[in-house]
Amino acid sequence: MPGGAGEIPTQRATGPVENTSSVQESPAQGSGDLSGSSRRRKKRRRGRATANNHAESGNSGRNQPHPPGEAHPNSETVTSPKGKKAANRRGRRRWQNSRNAKNGHSDSAEKSNEETRAKLAGTDAETVVRSGKEKHRPRETDIRLPVRGAEDGSQQKRGHHARRPRHGQHNAPLYAALDLGTNNCRLLIARPEERGFRVVDAYSRIVRLGEGVGSNKLLSSAAMDRAIDALANCHRKLADRGVMRSRLIATEACRAAENGADFIERVKAETGLALEVVNRETEARLAVAGCASLVDHEADGVILFDIGGGSSEIVWLDLRNRCGARGYALTRFIRSWISLPVGVVNLAERHGGVHVTPDIFEAMVEDAAEHLASFSLADNLAEAISSGRVHMLGTSGTVTTLAGVHLGLRRYDRRRVDGTWLDDIDVSKMIDQLRDMPYEARVENPCIGADRADLVLAGCAILEAIRRRWTCSRLRVADRGLREGILTELMAADGVWAHRKPGRRPERRRQRNRT
């Protein structure tokens, strides 16, 4: 930049330096006598004078003001880094103001929205209220389910200004999983995230499809009507959300009923949903896939059980040689599994679930134990349990109810229940407490409700039979299961988590080639 002899260019120039009208001092002339604040004031005055001179020369013949600190489009100027940053900030503010004006948003409305989000953060999208009415939960929620060795994923809420997921997954297609069981009809809609998935919508309704199947082997007309009504609501949600990938399964009620196939055809004709009746092995594997992220990282084994309405699945995960595998990868370590043709609905129908005396409860425990007697998960399971590094993992309404009562919740809160650890003595205490609780008290309990009051003790009896057969010191509660397992398998099959950091794989190839 040209200048006279002995001149030093200013540090903040917004125009050609040769037009500078102020006389500058050299570092050797009096700079040591000025304080820091005085030097800054002189520097600002020189910058304003320079900007005014350039504005007058650049706008000759046009009385158009130009913001200081920004380059005029028709002048050859040099903008300082500070001027560029200030211009960028002003541009961002103008863009944000125009966007807010276009969308009709005000600062007060945005503040109100933030407060509403903060209040909603205390209630998870998968919170189950114990009532027979359907639950619509359109609010989005993160559920982190680690896959392929990722860390244990606790649920994390995203704020309004949260960072978007990478790899373009915020535009990924939606996935859906529907589980039509003996007691419940449940739907989960989610989109893939970087290390799990985000729940977009959820639906749950108690339909008791398997009511009476244990005695007459047929689905009743009333039960089928209730189920079809719930499935019609699920179909509307799938259509409204534009779900592209889904898996819709039916379990024990449709497997055991003689008219199960006719019911599946009726569902297809009346709702448009094509249900898949899965076998018990598939049901056990999906339960593992949905709950695997809750397995203790230091455990040598896990006894996972799912107490359903018409059947109960028990899985032995032998993790002594897992080599650091976590999450969905643990499905490879299923050593053995069993499926008992007994659940909370058919057990309560045989013994009664409203007024349960200690003798009736013990009879239910013996009934479930008889089915367990003919099964053996593994010969060396007892040896593994004795080491103290094996824990139970339960996924069912029975264990979530026990956890809610144990925590003393005034309202069922999935975020507090999911992942809760219960010691063996705590489980025994909760079972005794529920057994001694009259039916009316069970109805009034916020974690049980009228729709489960006659079934919860049957579930406790099945759990007690399992605990008497295999005694572990700890039990972890999972408020997740088949639906989460379905979503995990669908997304894993599509490779949504298969991305790798650039450069790693070529580096490993080069190392192998050198050796």
C-alpha positions in Angstrom: 0.0 0.0 0.0 1.7 3.3 -1.0 2.4 6.0 1.5 4.8 9.0 2.1 8.2 8.5 3.5 8.2 7.9 7.2 4.5 7.2 7.4 3.1 4.2 9.2 -0.2 2.8 8.0 -3.1 2.8 10.4 -4.2 -0.5 11.9 -7.8 -0.1 10.9 -8.2 1.2 7.4 -11.4 1.3 5.5 -10.1 3.1 2.4 -6.9 3.9 0.5 -4.2 4.8 3.0 -2.9 7.7 0.9 -6.1 9.7 1.6 -5.5 9.6 5.3 -5.6 13.2 6.6 -4.4 12.6 10.2 -0.7 12.8 11.0 0.5 9.7 12.7 3.3 9.4 15.2 6.1 6.9 14.8 6.7 4.4 17.6 9.8 6.4 18.6 7.9 9.7 19.0 6.0 10.0 22.3 4.3 6.7 22.3 5.8 5.8 25.6 4.1 8.9 27.2 0.6 7.8 26.3 -1.5 5.5 28.4 -3.3 2.5 26.8 -6.7 4.2 26.9 -5.3 7.3 25.3 -3.8 5.3 22.4 -7.1 3.5 21.9 -9.0 6.8 21.8 -6.6 8.3 19.2 -6.8 5.2 17.2 -10.6 5.3 17.1 -10.5 9.0 16.1 -8.1 8.3 13.3 -10.3 5.4 12.1 -13.4 7.6 12.1 -11.7 10.4 10.2 -10.4 8.0 7.6 -13.8 6.4 7.1 -15.5 9.9 6.8 -12.9 11.0 4.2 -13.5 7.8 2.1 -17.2 8.1 2.4 -17.1 11.7 1.1 -14.8 10.8 -1.8 -16.7 7.6 -2.6 -20.2 9.1 -2.5 -19.5 12.3 -4.4 -22.6 13.3 -6.4 -24.7 10.8 -4.4 -26.1 11.6 -1.0 -26.4 8.0 0.1 -25.2 7.1 3.6 -23.1 4.0 4.1 -22.6 2.2 7.3 -19.1 2.7 8.8 -16.9 -0.4 8.9 -18.3 -1.9 5.6 -16.8 -1.6 2.2 -18.6 0.5 -0.3 -19.4 -1.5 -3.4 -17.9 1.1 -5.8 -14.8 1.9 -3.9 -11.5 0.1 -3.6 -11.3 -0.4 0.2 -9.5 -2.7 2.6 -11.7 -4.0 5.4 -10.1 -5.1 8.7 -10.9 -8.4 10.2 -12.9 -6.7 12.9 -14.9 -4.9 10.3 -15.6 -8.1 8.5 -16.8 -9.8 11.7 -19.0 -6.9 12.6 -20.6 -7.0 9.1 -21.2 -10.7 9.4 -22.9 -10.2 12.8 -25.1 -7.5 11.3 -26.0 -9.7 8.4 -26.9 -12.6 10.7 -29.1 -10.3 12.8 -30.9 -8.9 9.7 -31.4 -12.5 8.4 -32.8 -13.7 11.7 -35.1 -10.7 12.1 -36.5 -11.2 8.6 -37.0 -14.9 9.3 -38.8 -14.2 12.5 -41.0 -11.6 10.8 -41.8 -14.0 8.0 -42.8 -16.9 10.4 -44.7 -14.6 12.7 -42.4 -15.3 15.6 -41.7 -12.7 18.3 -39.1 -12.7 21.1 -41.9 -13.3 23.6 -43.3 -16.2 21.7 -39.9 -17.8 21.4 -39.3 -17.3 25.1 -42.7 -18.9 25.8 -41.8 -21.8 23.5 -38.5 -22.3 25.3 -40.4 -22.4 28.7 -42.8 -24.9 27.3 -40.0 -27.1 26.1 -38.3 -26.9 29.5 -41.5 -28.1 31.2 -42.0 -30.9 28.7 -38.5 -32.1 29.2 -39.5 -33.8 32.4 -41.9 -36.1 30.6 -40.5 -38.6 28.2 -42.2 -39.5 24.9 -42.5 -43.0 26.0 -44.1 -42.3 29.4 -46.8 -44.9 29.9 -49.9 -43.7 31.9 -51.7 -46.6 33.3 -55.1 -46.2 31.7 -57.0 -47.9 28.9 -57.2 -44.9 26.6 -54.8 -44.5 23.7 -51.8 -42.3 24.2 -50.7 -39.9 21.5 -47.2 -38.4 22.0 -46.1 -36.3 19.0 -43.2 -34.7 20.8 -39.8 -35.7 19.5 -37.4 -37.5 21.9 -33.9 -38.8 21.7 -33.3 -42.5 22.5 -29.7 -43.5 22.3 -29.3 -47.2 21.7 -25.6 -47.9 21.3 -24.7 -50.1 18.4 -21.6 -51.9 17.2 -19.7 -51.2 20.5 -20.8 -47.7 21.2 -21.1 -46.4 24.8 -24.1 -47.0 27.0 -26.7 -44.6 25.7 -28.7 -42.7 28.2 -31.5 -40.6 26.8 -30.6 -37.1 26.0 -33.0 -34.3 25.2 -32.2 -31.9 22.5 -32.8 -28.2 23.1 -34.0 -25.6 20.7 -30.5 -24.7 19.5 -29.1 -28.2 19.7 -26.6 -29.3 17.1 -28.2 -31.2 14.2 -27.1 -34.8 13.7 -24.3 -35.3 11.2 -24.3 -37.3 8.0 -27.6 -35.8 6.9 -29.6 -38.1 9.2 -32.0 -35.3 10.1 -33.5 -35.8 6.6 -33.5 -39.6 6.9 -36.7 -41.5 6.3 -38.8 -42.5 9.2 -38.9 -46.1 10.6 -41.8 -47.7 12.5 -42.3 -50.7 14.7 -45.6 -52.1 15.8 -46.1 -54.8 18.4 -49.5 -56.3 18.8 -49.3 -58.5 21.9 -51.7 -60.4 24.0 -52.4 -57.3 26.2 -51.2 -54.2 24.4 -51.0 -52.6 21.0 -47.9 -50.4 20.7 -46.4 -48.3 17.9 -43.1 -46.5 17.8 -42.1 -44.1 15.0 -38.5 -42.9 14.9 -35.7 -41.5 12.7 -32.1 -42.6 12.8 -29.6 -40.5 14.7 -25.8 -40.7 14.8 -25.7 -43.4 17.6 -29.3 -44.5 18.0 -32.7 -43.1 17.0 -35.0 -40.3 17.8 -38.6 -41.1 18.7 -41.0 -39.0 16.6 -44.3 -40.5 17.6 -45.6 -43.2 19.9 -48.9 -44.9 20.6 -50.0 -47.4 23.2 -53.3 -48.9 24.0 -54.4 -51.9 26.2 -56.6 -54.1 24.0 -56.4 -57.5 25.7 -56.5 -59.4 22.4 -55.7 -62.7 24.1 -58.6 -62.5 26.5 -60.2 -66.0 26.6 -57.6 -67.6 24.3 -56.2 -69.7 27.1 -59.6 -71.4 27.7 -61.2 -71.7 24.3 -58.3 -71.2 21.9 -60.2 -68.4 20.0 -59.9 -64.7 19.7 -63.2 -63.2 20.9 -65.2 -60.7 18.7 -64.9 -58.0 21.3 -61.2 -58.4 21.6 -60.7 -58.3 17.9 -62.8 -55.2 17.6 -60.7 -53.5 20.3 -57.5 -54.4 18.5 -58.7 -53.3 15.1 -59.8 -50.0 16.4 -56.3 -49.5 17.9 -54.6 -50.7 14.7 -56.7 -48.2 12.7 -55.3 -45.4 14.8 -51.8 -46.8 14.1 -52.4 -46.9 10.4 -53.4 -43.2 10.5 -50.2 -42.3 12.3 -48.1 -44.2 9.8 -49.8 -42.5 6.9 -49.6 -39.0 8.4 -46.0 -39.4 9.2 -45.1 -40.8 5.8 -43.2 -43.8 7.2 -41.2 -45.6 4.6 -39.7 -48.6 6.5 -41.7 -50.6 9.0 -42.2 -54.0 10.6 -45.5 -54.9 12.1 -45.6 -58.0 14.3 -48.1 -60.0 16.3 -47.1 -62.4 19.0 -48.5 -65.1 21.3 -52.3 -64.3 21.0 -52.3 -64.7 17.3 -49.9 -67.7 17.5 -52.1 -69.6 20.0 -55.6 -68.8 18.6 -57.1 -71.0 16.1 -58.7 -68.1 14.3 -55.4 -66.1 14.4 -54.9 -66.3 10.7 -58.5 -65.1 10.0 -57.9 -62.1 12.3 -54.7 -61.2 10.4 -56.7 -61.2 7.1 -59.4 -59.1 8.7 -56.8 -56.6 9.9 -55.4 -56.3 6.3 -58.9 -55.8 4.8 -60.1 -53.2 7.4 -56.9 -51.2 8.2 -54.5 -52.0 5.4 -51.8 -53.2 7.8 -50.0 -56.4 7.0 -49.2 -58.0 10.4 -46.4 -60.6 10.7 -46.9 -63.4 13.2 -43.4 -64.0 14.6 -42.2 -67.1 16.3 -41.0 -67.2 19.9 -37.3 -67.3 18.9 -37.7 -64.1 16.9 -39.5 -62.5 19.8 -36.7 -63.4 22.2 -34.0 -62.1 19.8 -35.9 -58.8 19.4 -36.2 -58.4 23.1 -32.4 -58.7 23.4 -31.9 -56.2 20.6 -34.1 -53.7 22.2 -32.6 -54.0 25.7 -28.9 -54.7 25.0 -27.8 -51.2 25.7 -28.8 -51.7 29.4 -26.4 -54.6 29.9 -23.7 -53.9 32.5 -20.4 -53.4 30.7 -18.6 -55.5 33.3 -21.1 -58.4 33.4 -20.1 -61.9 32.4 -23.7 -62.9 31.7 -27.3 -61.7 31.7 -30.6 -63.5 32.3 -33.0 -61.4 30.2 -36.7 -62.1 30.6 -39.8 -60.6 28.9 -43.0 -61.4 30.8 -45.8 -60.9 28.2 -49.5 -61.4 28.2 -49.6 -64.9 26.7 -46.0 -66.0 26.9 -42.7 -65.3 28.7 -39.3 -65.4 27.0 -36.1 -66.0 28.9 -32.6 -65.6 27.3 -29.2 -66.4 28.6 -26.5 -64.1 27.3 -23.1 -65.6 27.9 -20.7 -62.6 27.8 -17.5 -64.1 29.2 -15.8 -63.8 25.8 -17.6 -60.8 24.3 -14.3 -58.9 23.8 -15.7 -55.5 24.5 -18.9 -55.8 22.4 -21.8 -53.7 23.4 -25.2 -52.7 22.3 -26.8 -54.4 19.3 -23.6 -56.6 18.9 -24.6 -58.5 22.1 -27.3 -60.4 20.1 -24.4 -62.6 18.8 -23.9 -63.9 22.4 -27.3 -65.5 22.9 -26.3 -68.9 24.4 -29.8 -70.3 24.8 -33.4 -69.2 25.3 -36.7 -70.6 26.3 -40.3 -69.5 25.9 -42.9 -70.4 28.4 -46.6 -70.6 27.3 -47.6 -68.6 30.3 -48.2 -64.9 30.7 -50.0 -62.4 32.9 -53.3 -62.7 31.0 -53.7 -66.5 30.9 -52.2 -67.0 34.4 -54.7 -64.5 35.9 -57.6 -66.2 34.0 -56.7 -69.5 35.5 -56.2 -68.4 39.1 -57.9 -65.0 39.3 -56.3 -61.6 39.6 -58.7 -59.4 41.5 -58.6 -60.8 45.0 -55.4 -62.7 45.4 -54.7 -64.4 48.7 -51.2 -65.6 49.7 -52.3 -69.2 48.8 -53.6 -68.1 45.4 -50.4 -66.3 44.7 -48.3 -69.3 45.7 -50.4 -71.4 43.4 -49.6 -69.1 40.5 -45.9 -69.3 41.3 -46.0 -73.1 41.2 -47.9 -73.0 37.9 -45.2 -70.9 36.3 -42.5 -73.0 38.0 -43.9 -76.2 36.4 -43.3 -74.8 33.0 -39.7 -73.8 34.0 -38.9 -77.2 35.3 -38.6 -78.8 31.9 -36.2 -76.1 30.6 -32.5 -75.5 31.2 -30.8 -72.4 29.9 -27.2 -73.8 30.2 -25.3 -76.4 32.2 -22.8 -73.9 33.5 -25.3 -71.1 34.2 -25.3 -71.8 38.0 -21.5 -71.6 38.0 -21.6 -68.2 36.2 -24.2 -66.9 38.6 -22.1 -68.0 41.6 -19.3 -65.7 40.4 -21.5 -62.7 41.1 -21.0 -61.2 37.7 -24.4 -62.1 36.3 -27.4 -59.9 36.6 -31.1 -60.0 35.5 -32.6 -57.7 32.9 -36.4 -57.5 32.8 -38.5 -55.9 30.2 -42.2 -56.0 30.9 -45.0 -54.1 32.6 -44.4 -56.2 35.7 -40.9 -55.0 36.4 -41.6 -51.4 35.4 -44.5 -51.5 37.9 -42.2 -52.8 40.6 -39.7 -50.1 39.9 -42.3 -47.4 39.9 -43.7 -48.5 43.3 -40.2 -48.9 44.6 -39.3 -45.3 43.6 -42.6 -44.0 45.1 -43.6 -42.2 41.9 -46.7 -40.1 42.0 -47.0 -40.5 38.3 -45.3 -43.1 36.1 -42.1 -41.6 34.7 -40.3 -43.7 32.1 -37.1 -41.6 32.3 -36.7 -42.6 36.0 -37.8 -46.2 35.6 -35.8 -47.2 32.5 -32.4 -48.4 33.6 -33.2 -48.6 37.3 -31.2 -51.1 39.4 -33.0 -53.2 42.0 -31.3 -55.4 44.6 -32.7 -58.8 45.1 -34.0 -57.8 48.6 -35.8 -54.8 47.0 -37.5 -57.1 44.5 -38.7 -59.4 47.3 -40.0 -56.4 49.3 -41.9 -55.0 46.3 -43.5 -58.3 45.5 -44.6 -58.8 49.1 -46.0 -55.2 49.1 -48.0 -55.7 46.0 -49.3 -59.1 47.1 -50.5 -57.6 50.4 -52.1 -54.7 48.6 -55.9 -55.0 48.1 -57.4 -54.7 44.6 -58.8 -51.2 45.3 -55.3 -49.9 46.4 -53.8 -51.4 43.3 -56.3 -49.5 41.2 -55.5 -46.2 42.9 -51.7 -46.7 42.6 -50.5 -44.3 39.8 -48.0 -46.9 38.6 -50.6 -49.7 38.3 -54.0 -48.3 37.5 -57.3 -50.1 36.8 -56.2 -51.8 33.6 -53.3 -53.6 35.2 -54.6 -54.1 38.8 -55.9 -57.6 38.0 -52.7 -58.6 36.1 -49.8 -57.3 38.1 -49.8 -60.1 40.7 -49.7 -62.8 38.0 -46.6 -61.1 36.6 -45.1 -61.0 40.0 -45.7 -64.7 40.3 -43.9 -65.4 37.1 -41.0 -63.2 38.2 -40.9 -65.0 41.5 -40.7 -68.4 39.8 -37.8 -67.2 37.6 -36.0 -65.8 40.7 -36.4 -69.0 42.6 -34.9 -71.0 39.7 -32.0 -68.6 39.0 -31.1 -66.2 41.9 -29.1 -63.1 41.0 -28.2 -60.3 43.3 -29.3 -57.5 41.0 -32.1 -56.8 38.5 -32.1 -54.0 36.0 -35.4 -52.6 34.7 -36.0 -51.9 31.0 -38.9 -49.9 29.8 -38.1 -50.9 26.2 -38.4 -54.1 24.3 -39.7 -55.5 21.1 -40.4 -52.2 19.3 -37.0 -50.8 20.1 -35.5 -54.1 18.9 -37.4 -54.0 15.6 -36.2 -50.4 15.0 -32.6 -51.3 15.8 -32.6 -54.3 13.5 -34.2 -52.4 10.6 -31.7 -49.5 10.9 -28.8 -51.8 11.3 -29.8 -53.7 8.2 -30.0 -50.5 6.2 -26.5 -49.5 7.4 -27.5 -46.2 9.0 -24.7 -46.5 11.6 -22.1 -48.0 9.3 -20.3 -44.7 8.6 -16.7 -44.7 9.6 -14.3 -41.8 10.3 -12.3 -40.9 7.1 -8.8 -42.2 6.9 -9.1 -45.0 9.5 -9.7 -47.9 7.1 -6.9 -47.0 4.6 -4.5 -46.6 7.5 -5.3 -50.1 8.8 -4.8 -51.5 5.2 -1.4 -49.9 5.0 -0.4 -51.4 8.3 -1.5 -54.9 7.3 0.4 -54.5 4.0 3.6 -53.6 5.7 3.4 -56.6 8.0 
